[in-house]
Amino acid sequence: MGKKVVFIESNSNDPRFNLALEQYVFDEMPNDREYFWLWQNHNTIVVGKHQNTAQEINQTYVREHGITVVRRLSGGGAVYHDMGNVNFTFIADTGDMETLNLHAFCTPVVNTLEQIGVKAEVSGRNDITIDGKKFSGNSQYIKHGRIMHHGTLMFDSDLSVVSKALQVSSDKYESKGFKSVKSRVTNIKPYAPADMDMETFKNILKQYMVQGEDVEIHHLSEEELKRIQQIQEERYNTWEWNYGASPEFSVQKKRRIEGCGQIEISMNVEHGCITAYRSFGDYFGNGDTEELQETLKGCSLQPEALAERLKDFDLESCYSHLDKDAFICLLTE
Ligand SMILES: Nc1ncnc2c1ncn2[C@@H]1O[C@H](COP(=O)(O)OC(=O)CCCC[C@@H]2CCSS2)[C@@H](O)[C@H]1O
């Protein structure tokens, strides 16, 4: 980093606010400064800019466990955050970096960990590992000569949830979306001094990650908070961004429904809307699925939009014993 570094104090654990904050700092704060801060989210999956959200997550698990799902500006794969995970963000000039220089921003992490006796290394395309196991995923976003580099640090996350929440479904998807790269994962805590907790770990990061830089602390003003909340509402709170902005995809799902039979559906989705729907199988029902195809065409895959579209449709006549909520889950999970 070259310019004066601003450390942003922010205590929100709302992932949608936190991603709006990144966008705000990147787009709207003065670029005669560079920025660094730490942030944590309550249980969340953050998907990469070019991913098909539905394909990357275990939607049933996510719904049942109240996990927030949000899309970020940078590319790469899907990661899980809980309060045992802490994220860091750097915003700086790209300078003469011709290619994405991952090491420039991962080395401070490795050096900081060394201070507490943890031997970590930068590995592969975007990971930092201990004993070959990943605890940090990183990605970057570049625009107009500025770079945002952010990464996760699993200090004491629930690793069993990481794999369950990110377990991809057995439905057959086809899309150009970027697929996550599964890794063996670890927490930092088992390698750190025994008495170290998250707060101490965060203070160490704050102290050492920008050591030697000219650092100034910034508290967000009321006005800034309002603007960040506006960005949050316009983008990160919306289904259209978090799910709908996925690349177009097609999916085939096969389910056995008690009292109804085997249903196989095939669906094309563009810009979050159903462009084609068909179903096959040995299900009972004497209604016309062609009418259902027409009804669903153009409808957003958002559960509320589907419920509204199907409000007056006699679904049981097509598929006996399949109620609307279960059908909507079938389409979206
Ligand atoms: N929190 C966390 N930290 C490290 N590794 C993780 C985490 N969650 C999941 N994973 C593992 O990484 C792969 C996905 O790896 P993949 O390489 O596909 O994706 C990434 O690493 C993206 C990193 C994005 C970082 C941003 C920083 C702030 S907001 S999110 C996943 O399948 C798990 O095996």
The ligand as an SDF file (V2000), in Angstrom:
LIG
                    3D

 34 37  0  0  0  0  0  0  0  0999 V2000
  -15.1150  -19.1020    5.3600 N   0  0  0  0  0  0  0  0  0  0  0  0
  -14.3410  -19.8990    4.6150 C   0  0  0  0  0  0  0  0  0  0  0  0
  -13.0020  -19.7230    4.6160 N   0  0  0  0  0  0  0  0  0  0  0  0
  -12.1900  -20.5030    3.8640 C   0  0  0  0  0  0  0  0  0  0  0  0
  -12.6250  -21.5060    3.0790 N   0  0  0  0  0  0  0  0  0  0  0  0
  -13.9490  -21.7240    3.0450 C   0  0  0  0  0  0  0  0  0  0  0  0
  -14.8720  -20.9440    3.8030 C   0  0  0  0  0  0  0  0  0  0  0  0
  -16.1270  -21.3980    3.5420 N   0  0  0  0  0  0  0  0  0  0  0  0
  -15.9780  -22.4060    2.6690 C   0  0  0  0  0  0  0  0  0  0  0  0
  -14.6770  -22.6250    2.3580 N   0  0  0  0  0  0  0  0  0  0  0  0
  -14.0810  -23.6120    1.4390 C   0  0  0  0  0  0  0  0  0  0  0  0
  -13.7690  -22.9250    0.2280 O   0  0  0  0  0  0  0  0  0  0  0  0
  -14.4550  -23.5380   -0.8830 C   0  0  0  0  0  0  0  0  0  0  0  0
  -14.7580  -22.5260   -1.9770 C   0  0  0  0  0  0  0  0  0  0  0  0
  -13.5380  -22.0990   -2.5250 O   0  0  0  0  0  0  0  0  0  0  0  0
  -13.4620  -21.2020   -3.8440 P   0  0  0  0  0  0  0  0  0  0  0  0
  -12.0160  -21.0710   -4.1960 O   0  0  0  0  0  0  0  0  0  0  0  0
  -14.3930  -21.7460   -4.8920 O   0  0  0  0  0  0  0  0  0  0  0  0
  -14.0650  -19.7950   -3.4080 O   0  0  0  0  0  0  0  0  0  0  0  0
  -13.4570  -18.9330   -2.5170 C   0  0  0  0  0  0  0  0  0  0  0  0
  -12.5920  -19.2820   -1.7470 O   0  0  0  0  0  0  0  0  0  0  0  0
  -14.0140  -17.5240   -2.5580 C   0  0  0  0  0  0  0  0  0  0  0  0
  -13.4700  -16.6200   -1.5060 C   0  0  0  0  0  0  0  0  0  0  0  0
  -14.3230  -15.3750   -1.3370 C   0  0  0  0  0  0  0  0  0  0  0  0
  -13.8780  -14.5150   -0.2080 C   0  0  0  0  0  0  0  0  0  0  0  0
  -14.7570  -13.3040    0.0680 C   0  0  0  0  0  0  0  0  0  0  0  0
  -14.2140  -12.4860    1.1760 C   0  0  0  0  0  0  0  0  0  0  0  0
  -15.2300  -11.6420    1.8510 C   0  0  0  0  0  0  0  0  0  0  0  0
  -16.8330  -11.9980    1.3120 S   0  0  0  0  0  0  0  0  0  0  0  0
  -16.4040  -13.7110    0.5010 S   0  0  0  0  0  0  0  0  0  0  0  0
  -15.6760  -24.1550   -0.2430 C   0  0  0  0  0  0  0  0  0  0  0  0
  -16.2440  -25.1620   -1.0410 O   0  0  0  0  0  0  0  0  0  0  0  0
  -15.0890  -24.6880    1.0670 C   0  0  0  0  0  0  0  0  0  0  0  0
  -14.3570  -25.8800    0.8320 O   0  0  0  0  0  0  0  0  0  0  0  0
  1  2  1  0
  2  3  1  0
  2  7  2  0
  3  4  2  0
  4  5  1  0
  5  6  2  0
  6  7  1  0
  6 10  1  0
  7  8  1  0
  8  9  2  0
  9 10  1  0
 10 11  1  0
 11 12  1  0
 11 33  1  0
 12 13  1  0
 13 14  1  0
 13 31  1  0
 14 15  1  0
 15 16  1  0
 16 17  2  0
 16 18  1  0
 16 19  1  0
 19 20  1  0
 20 21  2  0
 20 22  1  0
 22 23  1  0
 23 24  1  0
 24 25  1  0
 25 26  1  0
 26 27  1  0
 26 30  1  0
 27 28  1  0
 28 29  1  0
 29 30  1  0
 31 32  1  0
 31 33  1  0
 33 34  1  0
M  END
$$$$
